[in-house]
């Protein structure tokens, strides 16, 4: 077997650049927002609209605060000498039994706070003034003091964390506010599917992505520009995979993501030779407007009252929602520089805007998949019948190829598992229910989170084998 061709693996950029997509974490998860760093992009925090230009050139993970002139990088805080002592449990002699919430403990009025803002006082200075003018702050426990200070900081001195959009951050962001758009798929479920399908370098992965492009983008990110992703769909209209645009994939990685109708792939598999009509239709296929929307379409605002059915096709369109609970904003602001090639810190092309994922595969690539089959299969189609879908997809895989099928309900997977057992098309069949629980880790306060999601869907996994032909008596 010939060794794979030597290719240069694209380096993941460590700094934000103009034109890339970023995830802003405002006030430690109170609000999550997707943005594209265009010259006119702004974010509204409280009653102030801040430009995103200070984020350009800054490394991912940088922390910003809202200043009078906009976003300002936070200075690195020197480690305190008491950090080692604070990690040890300390005896607390104070309690909050004598505290009465009658709105008389704070002597600083709202007029005084507005006057401090007009004089140019920073948010940290206002927080310190509130603490100094609180008659009950000194009587509170250390834990209550931290909560009080954090609450005031979020109101008067909000912080913004610059995060790189990755599979984990994108999945967690959608799951917090719009779980129906990604089929209620948790991040641990997605990672488990990638492992069960054995997605690795130089793989040809067949994907049925009905969750907005989250699975196809996760597979492409793991392949790192070395394999191919074929996202198949039912019917004549392709399903939306617009979430891929948030991944900041390089041009080479984006060019390896294809979309093809399931009927075209099955026709090539069932025929001895590829019909010229099918190859001509694949070669001359034009991606429909629903699959790859124009820049003008993506720039239109989305009504927040959309139903879940309509929201799936607009999963990556710009929305703006401001709520108290953790939310998700998607401001993919796009200007006239839609054909501008985005470059990373090393000058290499990264996610050019003119190159969109989801083009039709070439006849040569289709012929290769027909002869060799796909190396793995991932299905995430909560709204479709799994049993008939898998029966059409499994023959497209090579022998001993693993597959992983996700569904939010158990019964469709159980029916599909029974059908595979009867037809003897796969072995190693198992249905897994992922389980995840987050913990709070703090000195003397380590415990599981009081509120958690107890359901992560189900995954049916197995390995495709050669099924005996009953006509030949095998």
C-alpha positions in Angstrom: 0.0 0.0 0.0 1.5 3.3 -1.0 2.1 5.8 1.7 -0.3 8.8 1.9 0.9 11.9 0.1 2.9 14.4 2.2 0.8 17.4 2.8 1.3 20.4 5.0 -1.1 20.3 7.9 -2.7 23.7 8.5 -1.6 25.3 11.7 -4.5 26.4 13.9 -4.1 30.2 14.4 -3.6 31.4 17.9 -4.6 35.0 17.2 -7.8 36.6 15.9 -7.5 38.2 12.4 -9.8 40.4 10.4 -12.6 38.5 8.8 -12.5 35.5 11.1 -15.4 34.2 13.3 -15.0 34.5 17.1 -17.0 33.5 20.1 -17.4 36.2 22.8 -18.0 35.0 26.3 -19.5 37.9 28.2 -19.5 37.9 32.0 -18.4 34.3 32.4 -21.1 32.6 30.3 -24.0 35.0 31.0 -24.1 35.7 27.3 -22.4 33.9 24.4 -22.1 35.6 21.0 -20.7 34.7 17.6 -19.2 37.5 15.6 -17.3 38.0 12.4 -14.5 40.5 12.8 -15.3 42.9 10.0 -14.3 46.6 10.2 -17.8 47.7 11.1 -18.6 44.9 13.6 -19.8 46.0 17.0 -21.2 44.3 20.1 -23.7 45.9 22.5 -22.9 45.4 26.2 -25.4 47.0 28.5 -26.2 50.4 27.0 -22.8 50.8 25.2 -22.0 49.7 21.7 -18.3 48.7 21.4 -16.3 48.1 18.3 -14.6 44.7 17.8 -11.5 46.1 16.1 -9.4 45.9 19.4 -9.8 42.1 19.1 -7.9 41.9 15.8 -4.4 40.5 16.4 -5.1 39.5 20.0 -4.6 35.9 21.0 -7.6 33.7 21.7 -8.2 33.5 25.4 -7.6 37.3 26.0 -9.8 39.1 28.5 -11.2 42.5 27.8 -13.1 45.0 29.9 -15.5 47.7 28.8 -13.9 51.1 29.1 -15.0 54.6 28.2 -13.6 54.2 24.7 -14.8 50.6 24.2 -13.1 47.2 24.8 -9.8 47.5 26.6 -7.5 44.5 27.2 -7.3 43.6 30.9 -3.9 43.8 32.5 -2.4 40.6 33.7 -3.0 40.3 37.4 0.0 39.4 39.5 -0.5 36.3 41.7 -1.4 37.2 45.3 0.8 36.0 48.1 -2.2 34.7 49.9 -3.2 32.4 47.0 -1.6 29.4 48.7 -3.4 30.1 52.0 -6.7 30.6 50.3 -6.6 27.1 48.9 -6.7 25.6 52.4 -10.1 25.3 54.3 -10.5 28.2 56.8 -12.7 28.3 59.8 -15.5 30.9 59.2 -16.6 32.8 62.3 -19.1 35.1 60.6 -22.6 34.3 59.3 -25.5 36.1 57.6 -28.1 35.5 60.3 -28.2 39.2 61.4 -28.4 40.6 57.8 -31.8 42.1 56.8 -32.4 42.9 53.1 -34.3 46.2 53.5 -32.4 48.3 50.9 -30.9 50.6 53.5 -27.4 49.1 53.7 -26.1 51.0 50.6 -25.6 54.7 51.1 -24.4 55.3 47.5 -27.4 56.4 45.5 -28.0 55.9 41.8 -27.4 59.6 41.2 -24.0 59.3 42.7 -23.1 56.4 40.5 -24.3 58.3 37.4 -22.1 61.2 38.5 -19.1 58.9 38.8 -19.7 57.7 35.3 -19.9 61.2 33.9 -16.6 62.0 35.6 -15.0 59.0 33.8 -14.7 56.6 36.7 -14.0 53.0 35.6 -16.3 50.1 36.5 -13.8 48.8 39.0 -13.8 52.1 40.8 -17.6 52.1 41.0 -17.5 48.6 42.4 -15.0 49.6 45.1 -17.2 52.6 46.0 -20.2 50.4 46.4 -18.3 48.1 48.7 -16.9 51.0 50.7 -20.4 52.4 51.2 -22.1 49.1 52.1 -22.7 48.9 55.9 -23.2 45.1 55.8 -20.4 44.1 53.5 -17.9 43.6 56.4 -20.3 41.4 58.3 -20.9 39.0 55.5 -19.1 35.7 55.1 -16.2 35.4 52.7 -18.3 33.5 50.2 -21.1 36.1 50.4 -18.6 38.9 49.9 -17.3 37.2 46.7 -20.8 36.8 45.4 -21.6 40.4 46.1 -18.5 41.6 44.4 -19.0 39.4 41.4 -22.6 40.6 41.0 -21.5 44.2 41.0 -18.7 43.6 38.6 -21.0 42.0 36.0 -23.2 45.1 36.2 -20.7 47.9 36.3 -17.5 46.3 35.0 -18.4 43.6 32.5 -15.6 41.4 31.1 -15.4 39.9 27.6 -13.4 36.7 26.9 -12.2 36.1 23.3 -12.7 32.4 22.5 -11.9 30.5 19.3 -14.9 28.8 17.8 -14.2 25.0 18.0 -16.4 21.9 18.0 -16.8 22.1 21.8 -17.5 25.8 22.1 -19.9 25.8 19.2 -21.8 22.7 20.4 -22.0 24.0 24.0 -23.2 27.4 22.8 -26.0 26.0 20.7 -27.0 23.5 23.3 -27.5 26.2 25.9 -30.0 28.2 24.0 -31.1 26.4 20.9 -30.8 22.6 21.5 -33.5 21.8 19.0 -31.4 23.1 16.2 -28.7 20.6 16.8 -31.0 17.7 17.7 -30.4 18.1 21.5 -26.9 16.8 20.9 -24.5 17.4 23.9 -20.8 17.9 23.4 -20.0 14.6 25.0 -22.3 12.8 22.7 -20.7 14.4 19.7 -17.2 13.5 20.8 -18.3 10.0 21.5 -19.7 9.7 18.0 -16.4 10.8 16.4 -14.6 8.2 18.5 -17.0 5.4 17.7 -16.8 6.2 14.0 -13.0 6.1 14.1 -12.7 9.5 12.5 -9.0 10.1 11.8 -6.5 11.4 9.3 -6.9 10.4 5.7 -10.5 9.1 6.3 -13.4 9.3 3.9 -16.4 9.9 6.1 -20.0 9.7 5.0 -22.1 12.0 7.1 -25.9 12.5 7.2 -26.0 15.9 8.9 -29.5 17.3 9.7 -28.3 19.4 12.6 -27.1 22.5 10.7 -23.6 21.3 9.8 -22.3 20.7 13.4 -21.3 17.1 12.7 -19.8 17.8 9.3 -17.8 20.7 10.7 -16.6 18.5 13.7 -15.5 15.8 11.3 -13.6 18.2 9.0 -11.9 19.8 12.0 -10.7 16.4 13.2 -9.5 15.4 9.8 -7.3 18.5 9.6 -7.3 18.8 5.8 -6.2 15.2 5.2 -9.4 13.3 4.4 -12.8 14.0 2.8 -16.3 14.6 4.2 -19.3 13.7 2.1 -22.5 15.1 3.6 -25.5 13.4 1.9 -29.1 14.5 2.0 -32.5 13.2 1.0 -34.6 14.7 -1.7 -33.6 17.4 -4.2 -32.9 20.3 -1.7 -29.7 20.0 0.3 -29.8 20.4 4.1 -28.2 23.5 5.6 -24.6 23.2 6.9 -24.1 26.9 7.6 -22.6 26.2 11.1 -19.4 25.1 9.3 -18.7 28.8 8.5 -18.1 29.4 12.2 -15.2 26.9 12.4 -12.6 29.2 10.6 -11.5 26.2 8.5 -8.7 26.7 6.1 -9.3 26.8 2.4 -7.9 23.3 2.0 -10.1 21.9 4.8 -13.2 23.6 3.4 -12.5 22.3 -0.2 -12.7 18.7 1.2 -16.3 19.0 2.4 -18.8 17.8 -0.3 -22.5 17.5 -0.5 -24.3 14.9 -2.7 -27.8 13.5 -2.9 -28.2 10.1 -1.5 -29.9 9.0 -4.7 -26.8 9.8 -6.7 -24.5 7.9 -4.4 -26.8 4.9 -4.3 -27.2 4.9 -8.1 -23.4 4.7 -8.5 -23.2 1.9 -5.9 -25.9 -0.2 -7.5 -24.7 0.2 -11.1 -21.8 -1.8 -12.6 -20.4 1.2 -14.4 -21.2 4.8 -13.6 -23.8 6.1 -16.1 -22.6 9.0 -18.0 -25.8 10.8 -17.3 -25.3 10.7 -13.6 -21.7 11.8 -13.9 -22.7 14.7 -16.1 -25.4 15.7 -13.6 -22.8 15.5 -10.7 -20.2 17.5 -12.7 -22.7 20.1 -13.7 -24.6 20.3 -10.5 -25.1 23.8 -9.2 -25.4 24.1 -5.5 -28.9 25.4 -4.7 -29.5 28.6 -2.9 -30.8 26.8 0.2 -27.5 24.9 0.6 -25.1 27.9 0.1 -26.9 31.2 0.8 -25.7 34.5 -0.5 -24.0 37.1 1.7 -27.1 39.3 1.5 -29.3 36.4 2.7 -27.0 35.8 5.7 -27.0 39.4 6.6 -30.8 39.6 7.1 -32.0 39.5 10.7 -33.8 36.5 11.9 -37.1 36.6 13.8 -36.6 35.2 17.3 -40.1 33.7 17.2 -39.2 31.1 14.5 -40.3 27.6 15.1 -37.8 24.8 15.5 -38.5 23.5 12.0 -37.7 26.8 10.4 -34.9 27.5 12.8 -32.9 24.5 11.6 -32.3 26.0 8.2 -31.2 29.3 9.7 -28.9 28.0 12.4 -26.0 30.1 11.3 -27.8 33.3 10.3 -27.3 36.4 12.4 -29.6 36.7 15.4 -29.6 39.1 18.3 -31.1 38.0 21.6 -30.5 39.6 25.0 -31.9 37.5 27.9 -30.9 37.0 31.5 -30.1 33.3 31.1 -27.1 32.1 29.0 -27.9 33.0 25.5 -26.4 32.9 22.1 -26.0 35.8 19.7 -24.8 35.2 16.1 -23.6 38.4 14.5 -21.9 37.3 11.3 -21.5 40.8 10.1 -20.4 40.9 6.5 -19.4 43.9 4.6 -18.6 44.5 0.9 -15.3 42.6 1.3 -17.1 39.2 0.8 -14.4 38.0 -1.6 -11.6 39.0 0.8 -9.3 36.1 1.6 -8.8 35.8 5.4 -5.2 35.1 6.4 -3.7 33.9 9.6 -0.7 35.2 11.5 1.7 33.2 9.3 0.2 34.5 6.1 -1.5 31.3 5.0 -5.0 31.3 3.7 -7.5 30.5 6.4 -11.3 30.2 5.6 -11.6 32.5 2.6 -15.1 33.9 2.5 -15.4 33.2 -1.2 -14.9 29.4 -0.7 -17.9 27.7 0.8 -18.3 24.2 2.0 -20.7 21.8 0.4 -19.8 21.8 -3.3 -20.6 18.8 -5.5 -17.9 16.0 -5.6 -16.0 15.5 -8.8 -16.7 12.4 -10.9 -13.3 11.0 -10.0 -14.0 11.3 -6.3 -17.4 9.6 -6.8 -15.7 6.8 -8.7 -13.2 6.3 -6.0 -15.9 6.1 -3.3 -17.8 3.6 -5.5 -14.8 1.3 -5.8 -13.4 1.6 -2.3 -16.3 2.7 -0.2 -16.3 5.1 2.8 -14.2 4.4 5.8 -16.9 5.4 8.3 -20.4 6.6 8.7 -22.0 9.1 11.1 -25.8 9.7 11.0 -27.4 12.6 12.9 -30.9 12.9 11.4 -33.4 13.2 14.3 -36.3 13.9 12.0 -35.9 11.0 9.7 -36.6 7.3 9.9 -33.4 5.7 10.9 -34.0 2.1 9.8 -34.6 2.8 6.1 -31.9 5.4 6.0 -29.2 3.1 7.5 -30.3 0.3 5.1 -29.4 2.5 2.2 -26.2 3.9 3.7 -24.5 0.8 5.0 -23.8 -0.7 1.5 -21.8 2.4 0.7 -19.2 1.6 3.4 -16.2 -0.6 3.0 -16.1 -3.8 4.9 -15.1 -3.5 8.6 -16.0 0.2 8.5 -17.4 1.5 11.8 -20.6 3.6 12.0 -22.3 5.7 14.7 -26.0 6.7 14.6 -27.4 9.4 16.8 -31.0 9.9 17.8 -32.7 11.7 20.7 -35.1 8.8 21.2 -34.4 5.1 22.0 -37.1 3.3 20.0 -35.9 4.2 16.5 -32.4 3.0 17.3 -33.7 -0.2 18.9 -35.7 -0.9 15.7 -32.7 -0.2 13.5 -30.5 -2.5 15.7 -33.0 -5.4 15.4 -33.1 -4.9 11.6 -29.3 -5.0 11.3 -29.2 -8.1 13.5 -31.7 -9.9 11.3 -30.0 -8.9 8.0 -26.6 -9.7 9.4 -25.1 -6.5 7.9 -23.2 -5.5 11.0 -21.6 -6.9 14.2 -20.7 -5.3 17.5 -24.0 -3.6 17.7 -24.6 -1.6 20.9 -26.8 1.3 22.0 -25.2 3.7 24.5 -26.7 6.5 26.5 -24.1 9.1 27.2 -24.0 10.6 30.7 -22.3 13.8 31.8 -22.2 15.7 35.1 -20.3 18.8 35.7 -18.7 19.6 39.1 -18.0 22.9 40.9 -14.5 22.8 42.2 -13.8 25.4 44.9 -12.2 25.3 48.3 -14.6 23.7 50.8 -17.4 24.0 48.2 -16.7 21.1 45.7 -19.9 19.4 44.7 -21.9 18.5 41.5 -23.8 21.3 39.8 -27.2 21.7 41.3 -28.7 22.1 37.8 -27.7 19.8 35.0 -29.0 18.2 31.8 -29.8 14.5 32.5 -30.4 13.5 28.9 -27.9 13.4 26.0 -29.7 11.1 23.5 -28.6 7.7 22.3 -25.9 6.3 20.0 -26.1 3.1 18.0 -22.7 1.9 16.9 -21.4 -1.1 15.1 -19.1 -2.5 12.3 -20.3 -3.2 8.8 -19.6 -6.7 7.5 -20.3 -8.7 4.3 -23.9 -9.9 4.5 -24.6 -13.4 3.0 -26.5 -13.6 -0.2 -29.6 -15.9 0.4 -29.9 -16.5 -3.3 -26.5 -18.2 -3.4 -27.2 -20.3 -0.3 -24.5 -18.6 1.7 
